[in-house]
Amino acid sequence: SLTQAAIMEQKHHSTGRDDTFLCIPPLYHTGAKFHWMGSLCAGSKAVLLKGTTPEIILDAVSKEHCTIVWLLVPWAQDILDSLDRGDLKLENYELSQWRLMHIGAQPVPPSLIKHWKEYFPNHLYDTNYGLSESTGPGCVHLGIENIDKVGAIGIPGYRWSCKIVDENGNGLPQGEVGELCVQGPGMMTCYYNDPKATAETIKDGWLFTGDMAMQDEDGFYFLVDRKKDVIVSGGENIYPVQIENFLSAYDKVKDATIALKSMGARYFQKRIDTTMRGGIGVEIDAMLDQLSEDTVAVVVPAMPQSRRILVGGYSVIDGVALINTPVAQDVRTPVKENYIPRLLEGQTRRKVGLVTLDKVLAGDETIKEALAKERAAGCQVIVV
């Protein structure tokens, strides 16, 4: 298993003799320890770092000429926050040799990687999934050539296989959420002196990870969350990583609104996905929370030139109801509600109103009257 872990890490990241890996403890964590093994396999240098502050990490990368750095989400976010605040200046460090940043140990918000690439556009990126029972990370990995799939944990790693199963162990089709199972040469033999736990985890040669995931149409796996962490609300499964993404979006829109407000802006406009994927209601709240109570958000989820329209509050794309289009089946941000006011009601704290198409077609004055009527009814978010 240890040999498999070393060879797999070297192959996944093309670790060569001239690479230097920055290993950030704790070494009891399989992420740090087994990513290090790629260096052992290649016979290349590794640096053990004591400390995880942004200053310590960038200083070590600069002075030790590190080329590969493995981070956790909080460490990466701390670096970005320090750069955003101006506490750190990239020009103060020698980072040109840093070629790969990879991350793991928890779901990675796509927004974090997008922000990272703004500061480090030339970095290769990878994410790795694994657990102690699979001899550490790598049984699933994104692959440095698949940057367009940021948000996924990836595809089966070197000499590994994966599948998604339901509560009864039956395989599930692509797009459905179930438990991720892996099979490969790094699987544990058993839990020491615990045959019951072993039997619950290893079934028919497969390791049941306890993590909920789904596979998209291209074969990439997306981690949803821990099986035991699922929150059931209103009959729907809600996963903590989705909440984390919403909170991250809230903070960014809030900061932008405050900045624009300080410049004297009176009207605020935000482009949205007309298919309503994601959490636009949360972003609306982020704006309205910073503005006066009489501010109204007018939401127009339509783009006639691309045949995306709203009829009676229902979204229609090229003559097909939104929920019946391939767009709605997006594995990361599926759309399960076709009536837009109801969809927004599930995302915002505000009362949602609607101005229908017949009012819009009647002209400006009728639109103004309809908006005023919805506002008088207590609606602060109005779909048009």
Secondary structure in CASP SS format (residue, H / E / C, confidence):
PFRMAT SS
TARGET T0000
AUTHOR 0000-0000-0000
METHOD secondary structure of the structure
MODEL  1
S C 1.00
L H 1.00
T H 1.00
Q H 1.00
A H 1.00
A H 1.00
I H 1.00
M H 1.00
E H 1.00
Q H 1.00
K H 1.00
H H 1.00
H H 1.00
S C 1.00
T C 1.00
G C 1.00
R C 1.00
D C 1.00
D C 1.00
T E 1.00
F E 1.00
L E 1.00
C E 1.00
I C 1.00
P C 1.00
P C 1.00
L C 1.00
Y C 1.00
H C 1.00
T H 1.00
G H 1.00
A H 1.00
K H 1.00
F H 1.00
H H 1.00
W H 1.00
M H 1.00
G H 1.00
S H 1.00
L H 1.00
C H 1.00
A H 1.00
G C 1.00
S C 1.00
K E 1.00
A E 1.00
V E 1.00
L E 1.00
L C 1.00
K C 1.00
G C 1.00
T C 1.00
T C 1.00
P H 1.00
E H 1.00
I H 1.00
I H 1.00
L H 1.00
D H 1.00
A H 1.00
V H 1.00
S H 1.00
K H 1.00
E C 1.00
H C 1.00
C C 1.00
T C 1.00
I E 1.00
V E 1.00
W E 1.00
L E 1.00
L C 1.00
V H 1.00
P H 1.00
W H 1.00
A H 1.00
Q H 1.00
D H 1.00
I H 1.00
L H 1.00
D H 1.00
S H 1.00
L H 1.00
D H 1.00
R H 1.00
G C 1.00
D C 1.00
L C 1.00
K C 1.00
L H 1.00
E H 1.00
N H 1.00
Y C 1.00
E C 1.00
L C 1.00
S C 1.00
Q C 1.00
W C 1.00
R C 1.00
L E 1.00
M E 1.00
H E 1.00
I E 1.00
G E 1.00
A C 1.00
Q C 1.00
P C 1.00
V C 1.00
P C 1.00
P H 1.00
S H 1.00
L H 1.00
I H 1.00
K H 1.00
H H 1.00
W H 1.00
K H 1.00
E H 1.00
Y H 1.00
F C 1.00
P C 1.00
N C 1.00
H C 1.00
L E 1.00
Y E 1.00
D E 1.00
T E 1.00
N E 1.00
Y E 1.00
G E 1.00
L E 1.00
S H 1.00
E H 1.00
S H 1.00
T C 1.00
G E 1.00
P E 1.00
G E 1.00
C E 1.00
V E 1.00
H E 1.00
L C 1.00
G C 1.00
I C 1.00
E C 1.00
N C 1.00
I H 1.00
D H 1.00
K H 1.00
V C 1.00
G C 1.00
A C 1.00
I C 1.00
G E 1.00
I E 1.00
P E 1.00
G C 1.00
Y C 1.00
R C 1.00
W C 1.00
S E 1.00
C E 1.00
K E 1.00
I E 1.00
V E 1.00
D C 1.00
E C 1.00
N C 1.00
G C 1.00
N C 1.00
G E 1.00
L C 1.00
P C 1.00
Q C 1.00
G C 1.00
E C 1.00
V C 1.00
G E 1.00
E E 1.00
L E 1.00
C E 1.00
V E 1.00
Q E 1.00
G C 1.00
P C 1.00
G C 1.00
M C 1.00
M C 1.00
T C 1.00
C C 1.00
Y C 1.00
Y C 1.00
N C 1.00
D C 1.00
P H 1.00
K H 1.00
A H 1.00
T H 1.00
A H 1.00
E H 1.00
T H 1.00
I E 1.00
K E 1.00
D C 1.00
G C 1.00
W E 1.00
L E 1.00
F E 1.00
T E 1.00
G E 1.00
D E 1.00
M E 1.00
A E 1.00
M E 1.00
Q E 1.00
D C 1.00
E C 1.00
D C 1.00
G C 1.00
F C 1.00
Y E 1.00
F E 1.00
L E 1.00
V E 1.00
D E 1.00
R E 1.00
K H 1.00
K H 1.00
D H 1.00
V C 1.00
I E 1.00
V E 1.00
S E 1.00
G C 1.00
G C 1.00
E E 1.00
N E 1.00
I E 1.00
Y C 1.00
P H 1.00
V H 1.00
Q H 1.00
I H 1.00
E H 1.00
N H 1.00
F H 1.00
L H 1.00
S H 1.00
A H 1.00
Y H 1.00
D H 1.00
K H 1.00
V H 1.00
K H 1.00
D H 1.00
A H 1.00
T H 1.00
I H 1.00
A H 1.00
L H 1.00
K H 1.00
S H 1.00
M C 1.00
G C 1.00
A C 1.00
R C 1.00
Y C 1.00
F C 1.00
Q C 1.00
K C 1.00
R C 1.00
I C 1.00
D C 1.00
T C 1.00
T C 1.00
M C 1.00
R C 1.00
G C 1.00
G C 1.00
I H 1.00
G H 1.00
V H 1.00
E H 1.00
I H 1.00
D H 1.00
A H 1.00
M H 1.00
L H 1.00
D C 1.00
Q C 1.00
L C 1.00
S C 1.00
E C 1.00
D C 1.00
T C 1.00
V C 1.00
A E 1.00
V E 1.00
V E 1.00
V C 1.00
P C 1.00
A C 1.00
M E 1.00
P H 1.00
Q H 1.00
S H 1.00
R C 1.00
R E 1.00
I E 1.00
L E 1.00
V E 1.00
G C 1.00
G C 1.00
Y E 1.00
S E 1.00
V E 1.00
I E 1.00
D C 1.00
G C 1.00
V E 1.00
A E 1.00
L H 1.00
I H 1.00
N H 1.00
T C 1.00
P H 1.00
V H 1.00
A H 1.00
Q H 1.00
D C 1.00
V C 1.00
R C 1.00
T C 1.00
P C 1.00
V C 1.00
K C 1.00
E C 1.00
N C 1.00
Y E 1.00
I H 1.00
P H 1.00
R H 1.00
L H 1.00
L H 1.00
E H 1.00
G C 1.00
Q C 1.00
T C 1.00
R C 1.00
R C 1.00
K C 1.00
V E 1.00
G E 1.00
L E 1.00
V C 1.00
T C 1.00
L H 1.00
D H 1.00
K H 1.00
V H 1.00
L H 1.00
A C 1.00
G C 1.00
D H 1.00
E H 1.00
T H 1.00
I H 1.00
K H 1.00
E H 1.00
A H 1.00
L H 1.00
A H 1.00
K H 1.00
E H 1.00
R H 1.00
A H 1.00
A C 1.00
G C 1.00
C C 1.00
Q C 1.00
V E 1.00
I E 1.00
V E 1.00
V C 1.00
END
